[in-house]
Amino acid sequence: MGPVTRAADTLIRLYQERLSPRKGWTCAHLVAHGGQSCSAAVRGLVASRGIARSVVPTVARFVACYQAASLLASTDVQGVCCCGGIPIPFRFRR
């Protein structure tokens, strides 16, 4: 793993450890589909492919998270999609 990839991995890990637990919501993709959160999926992509080869799958994951947030918006449970710079509110029913 090169220095840039290590730096990106460290930044994602710090986000997961320090910021994510404090934001008060869970990744919409994780809630809707199970599996990994977006940050865990992107961290795995960066570790296995490097930064440059992770860009397209990362964007695809964030689009899928946005779509999951849109899907969940018609339900009664509340949260926010964690993708990108603007939080996207959602709710879903149980």
N, C-alpha and C positions, 0 to 999 in steps of 0.2 A: 504494500500500500504506500503510495507516494505521499509527500508532505501535504499537498492540497487535499487529497482524499482523506488523509488522517485528520486534517483541520475540519473538514466538513463533517466527518464522523463525530468528532469531539463536539462541534456545535449542535448537531442533532441530539447527541446524548445529553448535553447540558439542557437543551430544551425539554427533553423527556423527563429529566430528573428534577429540574428547578421550575420551569414555567408551566408545563402541561398539568401537573397536579394542582396548580393554583388557579387555573382559568375557570374551573367550575363546570366544564362540560366534556363530553367524550366525542371523539371523531365520528362523524355521521356514517362514514363508510363502515367502520367497525360495528356500530350499532345496527345498521341495516343488513350487513352481510356477514358479520363475524370475521374471524381471521385476525389480521394485524391492523393496528391503527395506521394512518398514513405516515406518521413519522417513523414507525418501525419498518414499514414496507420500503420507504425511501432510504432509510439507513442501510437496509439490506441490499438495495440496488446499488448504492454508492460503494459499499464494501465489496460487492462482487464484480461490478462493472466499471467503477471509477466515475468521476464527475461527468465527463463529456457524454459517455454512453448511457448515463442515467437520466438525462434531461427529458427525452421523449417519454419514457415510461413514467417518470415523475409527473409530468404534465397530464398524462392519461389518468394517473391515479387521482390527481386533484380534481379533474373533470368528473371522474366517477364519484368522488366524495361530494362534489357539488350536486350531482344528480341524486345521490342518496339523500342529501339534505332536502332537496326539492320533493322527493318521494315522501320523506318523513314529515314534511311541512303540513300535510293534510291529516295528521294524526294528533293525538293529545299529549304526548310526552314532549318535554321541551329541552332544547339544547342549541348548540351553535356549531356549524361546520367550521372546522379548524383550518381550512385551506386558504392560502393566500392572505393578503393583508387586511381584507374586510371580512369580519365574521358574518356568517349567513345564518340567521335564526331558523330553527325548525322545532316542530312539536310532533309527537306521535302518541296515539292511544294505545292502551294496553287492554 
